[in-house]
Amino acid sequence: MNFDYKRLKAERIANGFTVEEMANCLDISKGAYSKKENGKSSISVDEFVLIANKLKIKKDMLDIFFTIEVAC
C-alpha cells in the first residue's frame, strides 16, 4: 500500500485549510508540513491521526489516502 499525497493535498484544499493551518495542527513549520504533504518527509501515525481529525475524515473513510500497487 502506498500513501496518496495528492489526495491529502486535495482534501486539505477541499476543506479550505491552508498549509499554515495544517502545520499549526501538527505544531510544525509550514515548510515541514509542505514536505510531508509532498511526500518528501514521512507522516507518522500520530500525525496522520491529527490530520484526519482536522479534516474531519471518519475512521471508516481513512482508506481514501491509500492506494494498492498491482503488478502487471
PyMOL Python script that loads the backbone (N, CA, C, O; Angstrom):
from pymol import cmd

cmd.read_pdbstr("""\
ATOM      1  N   MET A   1       0.833  -1.180   0.000  1.00  0.00           N
ATOM      2  CA  MET A   1       0.000   0.000   0.000  1.00  0.00           C
ATOM      3  C   MET A   1       0.876   1.240   0.000  1.00  0.00           C
ATOM      4  O   MET A   1       1.934   1.278   0.627  1.00  0.00           O
ATOM      5  N   ASN A   2       0.418   2.236  -0.705  1.00  0.00           N
ATOM      6  CA  ASN A   2       1.140   3.500  -0.762  1.00  0.00           C
ATOM      7  C   ASN A   2       0.237   4.630  -0.281  1.00  0.00           C
ATOM      8  O   ASN A   2      -0.975   4.614  -0.499  1.00  0.00           O
ATOM      9  N   PHE A   3       0.842   5.596   0.367  1.00  0.00           N
ATOM     10  CA  PHE A   3       0.096   6.762   0.816  1.00  0.00           C
ATOM     11  C   PHE A   3      -0.101   7.695  -0.370  1.00  0.00           C
ATOM     12  O   PHE A   3       0.839   7.947  -1.124  1.00  0.00           O
ATOM     13  N   ASP A   4      -1.318   8.211  -0.541  1.00  0.00           N
ATOM     14  CA  ASP A   4      -1.658   9.093  -1.652  1.00  0.00           C
ATOM     15  C   ASP A   4      -1.539  10.548  -1.205  1.00  0.00           C
ATOM     16  O   ASP A   4      -2.480  11.126  -0.663  1.00  0.00           O
ATOM     17  N   TYR A   5      -0.370  11.122  -1.443  1.00  0.00           N
ATOM     18  CA  TYR A   5      -0.100  12.501  -1.020  1.00  0.00           C
ATOM     19  C   TYR A   5      -0.954  13.501  -1.781  1.00  0.00           C
ATOM     20  O   TYR A   5      -1.325  14.540  -1.236  1.00  0.00           O
ATOM     21  N   LYS A   6      -1.270  13.196  -3.045  1.00  0.00           N
ATOM     22  CA  LYS A   6      -2.127  14.092  -3.823  1.00  0.00           C
ATOM     23  C   LYS A   6      -3.520  14.170  -3.203  1.00  0.00           C
ATOM     24  O   LYS A   6      -4.150  15.228  -3.203  1.00  0.00           O
ATOM     25  N   ARG A   7      -3.988  13.059  -2.681  1.00  0.00           N
ATOM     26  CA  ARG A   7      -5.304  13.050  -2.031  1.00  0.00           C
ATOM     27  C   ARG A   7      -5.271  13.883  -0.759  1.00  0.00           C
ATOM     28  O   ARG A   7      -6.229  14.591  -0.449  1.00  0.00           O
ATOM     29  N   LEU A   8      -4.170  13.799  -0.023  1.00  0.00           N
ATOM     30  CA  LEU A   8      -4.025  14.594   1.191  1.00  0.00           C
ATOM     31  C   LEU A   8      -4.132  16.083   0.863  1.00  0.00           C
ATOM     32  O   LEU A   8      -4.854  16.822   1.532  1.00  0.00           O
ATOM     33  N   LYS A   9      -3.415  16.512  -0.160  1.00  0.00           N
ATOM     34  CA  LYS A   9      -3.457  17.913  -0.563  1.00  0.00           C
ATOM     35  C   LYS A   9      -4.863  18.290  -1.033  1.00  0.00           C
ATOM     36  O   LYS A   9      -5.372  19.355  -0.682  1.00  0.00           O
ATOM     37  N   ALA A  10      -5.484  17.427  -1.818  1.00  0.00           N
ATOM     38  CA  ALA A  10      -6.834  17.692  -2.322  1.00  0.00           C
ATOM     39  C   ALA A  10      -7.841  17.836  -1.188  1.00  0.00           C
ATOM     40  O   ALA A  10      -8.703  18.713  -1.232  1.00  0.00           O
ATOM     41  N   GLU A  11      -7.739  16.988  -0.181  1.00  0.00           N
ATOM     42  CA  GLU A  11      -8.655  17.053   0.962  1.00  0.00           C
ATOM     43  C   GLU A  11      -8.436  18.334   1.762  1.00  0.00           C
ATOM     44  O   GLU A  11      -9.389  18.954   2.234  1.00  0.00           O
ATOM     45  N   ARG A  12      -7.168  18.722   1.909  1.00  0.00           N
ATOM     46  CA  ARG A  12      -6.873  19.972   2.630  1.00  0.00           C
ATOM     47  C   ARG A  12      -7.502  21.151   1.909  1.00  0.00           C
ATOM     48  O   ARG A  12      -8.161  21.988   2.525  1.00  0.00           O
ATOM     49  N   ILE A  13      -7.296  21.210   0.610  1.00  0.00           N
ATOM     50  CA  ILE A  13      -7.840  22.312  -0.180  1.00  0.00           C
ATOM     51  C   ILE A  13      -9.368  22.287  -0.173  1.00  0.00           C
ATOM     52  O   ILE A  13     -10.005  23.328  -0.007  1.00  0.00           O
ATOM     53  N   ALA A  14      -9.950  21.114  -0.350  1.00  0.00           N
ATOM     54  CA  ALA A  14     -11.410  20.980  -0.365  1.00  0.00           C
ATOM     55  C   ALA A  14     -12.038  21.425   0.953  1.00  0.00           C
ATOM     56  O   ALA A  14     -13.169  21.911   0.981  1.00  0.00           O
ATOM     57  N   ASN A  15     -11.292  21.255   2.042  1.00  0.00           N
ATOM     58  CA  ASN A  15     -11.789  21.660   3.356  1.00  0.00           C
ATOM     59  C   ASN A  15     -11.448  23.108   3.690  1.00  0.00           C
ATOM     60  O   ASN A  15     -11.809  23.605   4.756  1.00  0.00           O
ATOM     61  N   GLY A  16     -10.759  23.778   2.784  1.00  0.00           N
ATOM     62  CA  GLY A  16     -10.466  25.196   2.958  1.00  0.00           C
ATOM     63  C   GLY A  16      -9.346  25.518   3.926  1.00  0.00           C
ATOM     64  O   GLY A  16      -9.285  26.627   4.456  1.00  0.00           O
ATOM     65  N   PHE A  17      -8.458  24.561   4.163  1.00  0.00           N
ATOM     66  CA  PHE A  17      -7.344  24.795   5.076  1.00  0.00           C
ATOM     67  C   PHE A  17      -6.082  25.174   4.310  1.00  0.00           C
ATOM     68  O   PHE A  17      -5.822  24.662   3.222  1.00  0.00           O
ATOM     69  N   THR A  18      -5.310  26.072   4.892  1.00  0.00           N
ATOM     70  CA  THR A  18      -4.025  26.445   4.321  1.00  0.00           C
ATOM     71  C   THR A  18      -2.946  25.503   4.845  1.00  0.00           C
ATOM     72  O   THR A  18      -3.151  24.764   5.809  1.00  0.00           O
ATOM     73  N   VAL A  19      -1.804  25.551   4.190  1.00  0.00           N
ATOM     74  CA  VAL A  19      -0.648  24.785   4.658  1.00  0.00           C
ATOM     75  C   VAL A  19      -0.301  25.224   6.079  1.00  0.00           C
ATOM     76  O   VAL A  19       0.036  24.399   6.928  1.00  0.00           O
ATOM     77  N   GLU A  20      -0.385  26.526   6.327  1.00  0.00           N
ATOM     78  CA  GLU A  20      -0.059  27.044   7.653  1.00  0.00           C
ATOM     79  C   GLU A  20      -1.003  26.501   8.721  1.00  0.00           C
ATOM     80  O   GLU A  20      -0.560  26.169   9.821  1.00  0.00           O
ATOM     81  N   GLU A  21      -2.280  26.407   8.422  1.00  0.00           N
ATOM     82  CA  GLU A  21      -3.239  25.876   9.394  1.00  0.00           C
ATOM     83  C   GLU A  21      -2.958  24.403   9.707  1.00  0.00           C
ATOM     84  O   GLU A  21      -3.060  23.974  10.856  1.00  0.00           O
ATOM     85  N   MET A  22      -2.608  23.649   8.688  1.00  0.00           N
ATOM     86  CA  MET A  22      -2.286  22.235   8.914  1.00  0.00           C
ATOM     87  C   MET A  22      -0.982  22.100   9.705  1.00  0.00           C
ATOM     88  O   MET A  22      -0.862  21.247  10.584  1.00  0.00           O
ATOM     89  N   ALA A  23      -0.022  22.944   9.383  1.00  0.00           N
ATOM     90  CA  ALA A  23       1.247  22.929  10.114  1.00  0.00           C
ATOM     91  C   ALA A  23       1.013  23.244  11.583  1.00  0.00           C
ATOM     92  O   ALA A  23       1.597  22.605  12.457  1.00  0.00           O
ATOM     93  N   ASN A  24       0.161  24.227  11.857  1.00  0.00           N
ATOM     94  CA  ASN A  24      -0.156  24.573  13.245  1.00  0.00           C
ATOM     95  C   ASN A  24      -0.807  23.407  13.970  1.00  0.00           C
ATOM     96  O   ASN A  24      -0.558  23.192  15.156  1.00  0.00           O
ATOM     97  N   CYS A  25      -1.634  22.661  13.267  1.00  0.00           N
ATOM     98  CA  CYS A  25      -2.296  21.484  13.855  1.00  0.00           C
ATOM     99  C   CYS A  25      -1.254  20.466  14.338  1.00  0.00           C
ATOM    100  O   CYS A  25      -1.430  19.824  15.373  1.00  0.00           O
ATOM    101  N   LEU A  26      -0.169  20.334  13.571  1.00  0.00           N
ATOM    102  CA  LEU A  26       0.888  19.377  13.920  1.00  0.00           C
ATOM    103  C   LEU A  26       1.998  20.008  14.750  1.00  0.00           C
ATOM    104  O   LEU A  26       2.931  19.325  15.171  1.00  0.00           O
ATOM    105  N   ASP A  27       1.893  21.316  14.985  1.00  0.00           N
ATOM    106  CA  ASP A  27       2.907  22.068  15.731  1.00  0.00           C
ATOM    107  C   ASP A  27       4.277  21.983  15.059  1.00  0.00           C
ATOM    108  O   ASP A  27       5.299  21.749  15.704  1.00  0.00           O
ATOM    109  N   ILE A  28       4.258  22.183  13.724  1.00  0.00           N
ATOM    110  CA  ILE A  28       5.485  22.193  12.939  1.00  0.00           C
ATOM    111  C   ILE A  28       5.447  23.422  12.023  1.00  0.00           C
ATOM    112  O   ILE A  28       4.432  24.115  11.951  1.00  0.00           O
ATOM    113  N   SER A  29       6.544  23.685  11.331  1.00  0.00           N
ATOM    114  CA  SER A  29       6.602  24.826  10.419  1.00  0.00           C
ATOM    115  C   SER A  29       5.833  24.532   9.133  1.00  0.00           C
ATOM    116  O   SER A  29       5.535  23.380   8.817  1.00  0.00           O
ATOM    117  N   LYS A  30       5.520  25.599   8.400  1.00  0.00           N
ATOM    118  CA  LYS A  30       4.852  25.445   7.099  1.00  0.00           C
ATOM    119  C   LYS A  30       5.712  24.612   6.157  1.00  0.00           C
ATOM    120  O   LYS A  30       5.206  23.752   5.436  1.00  0.00           O
ATOM    121  N   GLY A  31       7.002  24.872   6.171  1.00  0.00           N
ATOM    122  CA  GLY A  31       7.916  24.134   5.307  1.00  0.00           C
ATOM    123  C   GLY A  31       7.940  22.648   5.625  1.00  0.00           C
ATOM    124  O   GLY A  31       7.956  21.810   4.723  1.00  0.00           O
ATOM    125  N   ALA A  32       7.943  22.330   6.912  1.00  0.00           N
ATOM    126  CA  ALA A  32       7.952  20.921   7.323  1.00  0.00           C
ATOM    127  C   ALA A  32       6.661  20.237   6.907  1.00  0.00           C
ATOM    128  O   ALA A  32       6.682  19.094   6.451  1.00  0.00           O
ATOM    129  N   TYR A  33       5.525  20.935   7.061  1.00  0.00           N
ATOM    130  CA  TYR A  33       4.253  20.337   6.637  1.00  0.00           C
ATOM    131  C   TYR A  33       4.226  20.158   5.119  1.00  0.00           C
ATOM    132  O   TYR A  33       3.773  19.131   4.615  1.00  0.00           O
ATOM    133  N   SER A  34       4.710  21.155   4.405  1.00  0.00           N
ATOM    134  CA  SER A  34       4.734  21.078   2.947  1.00  0.00           C
ATOM    135  C   SER A  34       5.530  19.859   2.480  1.00  0.00           C
ATOM    136  O   SER A  34       5.123  19.166   1.548  1.00  0.00           O
ATOM    137  N   LYS A  35       6.663  19.603   3.130  1.00  0.00           N
ATOM    138  CA  LYS A  35       7.463  18.424   2.789  1.00  0.00           C
ATOM    139  C   LYS A  35       6.684  17.141   3.044  1.00  0.00           C
ATOM    140  O   LYS A  35       6.783  16.194   2.263  1.00  0.00           O
ATOM    141  N   LYS A  36       5.920  17.096   4.115  1.00  0.00           N
ATOM    142  CA  LYS A  36       5.108  15.917   4.415  1.00  0.00           C
ATOM    143  C   LYS A  36       4.025  15.740   3.360  1.00  0.00           C
ATOM    144  O   LYS A  36       3.809  14.634   2.865  1.00  0.00           O
ATOM    145  N   GLU A  37       3.342  16.835   3.016  1.00  0.00           N
ATOM    146  CA  GLU A  37       2.245  16.769   2.056  1.00  0.00           C
ATOM    147  C   GLU A  37       2.736  16.405   0.648  1.00  0.00           C
ATOM    148  O   GLU A  37       1.991  15.828  -0.145  1.00  0.00           O
ATOM    149  N   ASN A  38       3.970  16.740   0.352  1.00  0.00           N
ATOM    150  CA  ASN A  38       4.533  16.435  -0.964  1.00  0.00           C
ATOM    151  C   ASN A  38       5.332  15.130  -0.992  1.00  0.00           C
ATOM    152  O   ASN A  38       5.951  14.802  -2.005  1.00  0.00           O
ATOM    153  N   GLY A  39       5.317  14.385   0.119  1.00  0.00           N
ATOM    154  CA  GLY A  39       5.969  13.086   0.162  1.00  0.00           C
ATOM    155  C   GLY A  39       7.470  13.129   0.320  1.00  0.00           C
ATOM    156  O   GLY A  39       8.135  12.108   0.146  1.00  0.00           O
ATOM    157  N   LYS A  40       8.024  14.288   0.646  1.00  0.00           N
ATOM    158  CA  LYS A  40       9.470  14.406   0.826  1.00  0.00           C
ATOM    159  C   LYS A  40       9.897  14.121   2.255  1.00  0.00           C
ATOM    160  O   LYS A  40      11.086  13.990   2.546  1.00  0.00           O
ATOM    161  N   SER A  41       8.917  14.025   3.143  1.00  0.00           N
ATOM    162  CA  SER A  41       9.150  13.707   4.546  1.00  0.00           C
ATOM    163  C   SER A  41       8.007  12.800   4.995  1.00  0.00           C
ATOM    164  O   SER A  41       6.869  12.976   4.561  1.00  0.00           O
ATOM    165  N   SER A  42       8.298  11.848   5.843  1.00  0.00           N
ATOM    166  CA  SER A  42       7.272  10.891   6.246  1.00  0.00           C
ATOM    167  C   SER A  42       6.253  11.495   7.215  1.00  0.00           C
ATOM    168  O   SER A  42       6.535  12.457   7.929  1.00  0.00           O
ATOM    169  N   ILE A  43       5.075  10.903   7.213  1.00  0.00           N
ATOM    170  CA  ILE A  43       3.999  11.292   8.123  1.00  0.00           C
ATOM    171  C   ILE A  43       3.833  10.153   9.126  1.00  0.00           C
ATOM    172  O   ILE A  43       3.564   9.014   8.742  1.00  0.00           O
ATOM    173  N   SER A  44       3.993  10.462  10.396  1.00  0.00           N
ATOM    174  CA  SER A  44       3.846   9.420  11.418  1.00  0.00           C
ATOM    175  C   SER A  44       2.374   9.087  11.604  1.00  0.00           C
ATOM    176  O   SER A  44       1.499   9.835  11.166  1.00  0.00           O
ATOM    177  N   VAL A  45       2.112   7.982  12.244  1.00  0.00           N
ATOM    178  CA  VAL A  45       0.734   7.582  12.531  1.00  0.00           C
ATOM    179  C   VAL A  45       0.050   8.640  13.392  1.00  0.00           C
ATOM    180  O   VAL A  45      -1.103   8.995  13.145  1.00  0.00           O
ATOM    181  N   ASP A  46       0.752   9.137  14.390  1.00  0.00           N
ATOM    182  CA  ASP A  46       0.179  10.170  15.259  1.00  0.00           C
ATOM    183  C   ASP A  46      -0.160  11.430  14.468  1.00  0.00           C
ATOM    184  O   ASP A  46      -1.203  12.046  14.690  1.00  0.00           O
ATOM    185  N   GLU A  47       0.720  11.811  13.546  1.00  0.00           N
ATOM    186  CA  GLU A  47       0.452  12.980  12.713  1.00  0.00           C
ATOM    187  C   GLU A  47      -0.740  12.729  11.801  1.00  0.00           C
ATOM    188  O   GLU A  47      -1.576  13.611  11.606  1.00  0.00           O
ATOM    189  N   PHE A  48      -0.814  11.534  11.249  1.00  0.00           N
ATOM    190  CA  PHE A  48      -1.933  11.195  10.370  1.00  0.00           C
ATOM    191  C   PHE A  48      -3.267  11.271  11.117  1.00  0.00           C
ATOM    192  O   PHE A  48      -4.268  11.728  10.564  1.00  0.00           O
ATOM    193  N   VAL A  49      -3.275  10.831  12.350  1.00  0.00           N
ATOM    194  CA  VAL A  49      -4.492  10.910  13.168  1.00  0.00           C
ATOM    195  C   VAL A  49      -4.895  12.375  13.362  1.00  0.00           C
ATOM    196  O   VAL A  49      -6.071  12.715  13.232  1.00  0.00           O
ATOM    197  N   LEU A  50      -3.934  13.235  13.669  1.00  0.00           N
ATOM    198  CA  LEU A  50      -4.222  14.664  13.834  1.00  0.00           C
ATOM    199  C   LEU A  50      -4.748  15.276  12.536  1.00  0.00           C
ATOM    200  O   LEU A  50      -5.697  16.060  12.549  1.00  0.00           O
ATOM    201  N   ILE A  51      -4.130  14.914  11.428  1.00  0.00           N
ATOM    202  CA  ILE A  51      -4.568  15.427  10.124  1.00  0.00           C
ATOM    203  C   ILE A  51      -5.984  14.965   9.808  1.00  0.00           C
ATOM    204  O   ILE A  51      -6.826  15.767   9.403  1.00  0.00           O
ATOM    205  N   ALA A  52      -6.246  13.680   9.990  1.00  0.00           N
ATOM    206  CA  ALA A  52      -7.576  13.139   9.709  1.00  0.00           C
ATOM    207  C   ALA A  52      -8.632  13.805  10.580  1.00  0.00           C
ATOM    208  O   ALA A  52      -9.730  14.101  10.109  1.00  0.00           O
ATOM    209  N   ASN A  53      -8.310  14.042  11.834  1.00  0.00           N
ATOM    210  CA  ASN A  53      -9.254  14.727  12.722  1.00  0.00           C
ATOM    211  C   ASN A  53      -9.498  16.160  12.261  1.00  0.00           C
ATOM    212  O   ASN A  53     -10.638  16.624  12.260  1.00  0.00           O
ATOM    213  N   LYS A  54      -8.444  16.861  11.871  1.00  0.00           N
ATOM    214  CA  LYS A  54      -8.577  18.238  11.392  1.00  0.00           C
ATOM    215  C   LYS A  54      -9.451  18.285  10.142  1.00  0.00           C
ATOM    216  O   LYS A  54     -10.264  19.194   9.979  1.00  0.00           O
ATOM    217  N   LEU A  55      -9.278  17.296   9.258  1.00  0.00           N
ATOM    218  CA  LEU A  55     -10.050  17.237   8.022  1.00  0.00           C
ATOM    219  C   LEU A  55     -11.436  16.609   8.213  1.00  0.00           C
ATOM    220  O   LEU A  55     -12.230  16.530   7.276  1.00  0.00           O
ATOM    221  N   LYS A  56     -11.706  16.166   9.438  1.00  0.00           N
ATOM    222  CA  LYS A  56     -12.984  15.527   9.782  1.00  0.00           C
ATOM    223  C   LYS A  56     -13.265  14.296   8.906  1.00  0.00           C
ATOM    224  O   LYS A  56     -14.384  14.079   8.440  1.00  0.00           O
ATOM    225  N   ILE A  57     -12.210  13.507   8.703  1.00  0.00           N
ATOM    226  CA  ILE A  57     -12.335  12.264   7.949  1.00  0.00           C
ATOM    227  C   ILE A  57     -12.706  11.162   8.936  1.00  0.00           C
ATOM    228  O   ILE A  57     -11.980  10.914   9.899  1.00  0.00           O
ATOM    229  N   LYS A  58     -13.820  10.513   8.697  1.00  0.00           N
ATOM    230  CA  LYS A  58     -14.267   9.444   9.591  1.00  0.00           C
ATOM    231  C   LYS A  58     -13.347   8.231   9.462  1.00  0.00           C
ATOM    232  O   LYS A  58     -12.714   8.002   8.431  1.00  0.00           O
ATOM    233  N   LYS A  59     -13.301   7.472  10.542  1.00  0.00           N
ATOM    234  CA  LYS A  59     -12.421   6.307  10.612  1.00  0.00           C
ATOM    235  C   LYS A  59     -12.632   5.336   9.446  1.00  0.00           C
ATOM    236  O   LYS A  59     -11.671   4.787   8.906  1.00  0.00           O
ATOM    237  N   ASP A  60     -13.875   5.132   9.069  1.00  0.00           N
ATOM    238  CA  ASP A  60     -14.154   4.173   8.005  1.00  0.00           C
ATOM    239  C   ASP A  60     -13.830   4.718   6.610  1.00  0.00           C
ATOM    240  O   ASP A  60     -13.980   4.007   5.616  1.00  0.00           O
ATOM    241  N   MET A  61     -13.388   5.971   6.535  1.00  0.00           N
ATOM    242  CA  MET A  61     -13.034   6.579   5.253  1.00  0.00           C
ATOM    243  C   MET A  61     -11.533   6.815   5.090  1.00  0.00           C
ATOM    244  O   MET A  61     -11.103   7.375   4.082  1.00  0.00           O
ATOM    245  N   LEU A  62     -10.739   6.399   6.063  1.00  0.00           N
ATOM    246  CA  LEU A  62      -9.296   6.649   6.011  1.00  0.00           C
ATOM    247  C   LEU A  62      -8.610   5.970   4.827  1.00  0.00           C
ATOM    248  O   LEU A  62      -7.521   6.379   4.425  1.00  0.00           O
ATOM    249  N   ASP A  63      -9.236   4.943   4.270  1.00  0.00           N
ATOM    250  CA  ASP A  63      -8.624   4.230   3.146  1.00  0.00           C
ATOM    251  C   ASP A  63      -8.533   5.075   1.880  1.00  0.00           C
ATOM    252  O   ASP A  63      -7.855   4.679   0.931  1.00  0.00           O
ATOM    253  N   ILE A  64      -9.205   6.239   1.840  1.00  0.00           N
ATOM    254  CA  ILE A  64      -9.095   7.109   0.668  1.00  0.00           C
ATOM    255  C   ILE A  64      -7.679   7.631   0.487  1.00  0.00           C
ATOM    256  O   ILE A  64      -7.327   8.100  -0.596  1.00  0.00           O
ATOM    257  N   PHE A  65      -6.870   7.558   1.519  1.00  0.00           N
ATOM    258  CA  PHE A  65      -5.500   8.059   1.468  1.00  0.00           C
ATOM    259  C   PHE A  65      -4.490   6.997   1.044  1.00  0.00           C
ATOM    260  O   PHE A  65      -3.290   7.268   1.011  1.00  0.00           O
ATOM    261  N   PHE A  66      -4.953   5.808   0.725  1.00  0.00           N
ATOM    262  CA  PHE A  66      -4.038   4.713   0.378  1.00  0.00           C
ATOM    263  C   PHE A  66      -4.384   4.094  -0.967  1.00  0.00           C
ATOM    264  O   PHE A  66      -5.555   3.953  -1.319  1.00  0.00           O
ATOM    265  N   THR A  67      -3.352   3.729  -1.707  1.00  0.00           N
ATOM    266  CA  THR A  67      -3.541   3.065  -2.984  1.00  0.00           C
ATOM    267  C   THR A  67      -2.785   1.733  -2.940  1.00  0.00           C
ATOM    268  O   THR A  67      -1.824   1.568  -2.188  1.00  0.00           O
ATOM    269  N   ILE A  68      -3.234   0.814  -3.746  1.00  0.00           N
ATOM    270  CA  ILE A  68      -2.595  -0.503  -3.836  1.00  0.00           C
ATOM    271  C   ILE A  68      -1.955  -0.623  -5.210  1.00  0.00           C
ATOM    272  O   ILE A  68      -2.614  -0.415  -6.228  1.00  0.00           O
ATOM    273  N   GLU A  69      -0.692  -0.954  -5.237  1.00  0.00           N
ATOM    274  CA  GLU A  69       0.006  -1.175  -6.500  1.00  0.00           C
ATOM    275  C   GLU A  69      -0.232  -2.608  -6.937  1.00  0.00           C
ATOM    276  O   GLU A  69      -0.071  -3.552  -6.165  1.00  0.00           O
ATOM    277  N   VAL A  70      -0.615  -2.742  -8.185  1.00  0.00           N
ATOM    278  CA  VAL A  70      -0.844  -4.073  -8.743  1.00  0.00           C
ATOM    279  C   VAL A  70       0.205  -4.330  -9.807  1.00  0.00           C
ATOM    280  O   VAL A  70       0.381  -3.523 -10.720  1.00  0.00           O
ATOM    281  N   ALA A  71       0.897  -5.443  -9.694  1.00  0.00           N
ATOM    282  CA  ALA A  71       1.917  -5.801 -10.665  1.00  0.00           C
ATOM    283  C   ALA A  71       1.250  -6.213 -11.975  1.00  0.00           C
ATOM    284  O   ALA A  71       0.220  -6.886 -11.977  1.00  0.00           O
ATOM    285  N   CYS A  72       1.841  -5.807 -13.065  1.00  0.00           N
ATOM    286  CA  CYS A  72       1.277  -6.145 -14.399  1.00  0.00           C
ATOM    287  C   CYS A  72       1.726  -7.498 -14.862  1.00  0.00           C
ATOM    288  O   CYS A  72       1.351  -7.934 -15.950  1.00  0.00           O
TER     289      CYS A  72
END
""", "prot")
cmd.dss("prot")
cmd.show_as("cartoon", "prot")
cmd.util.cbc("prot")
cmd.orient("prot")
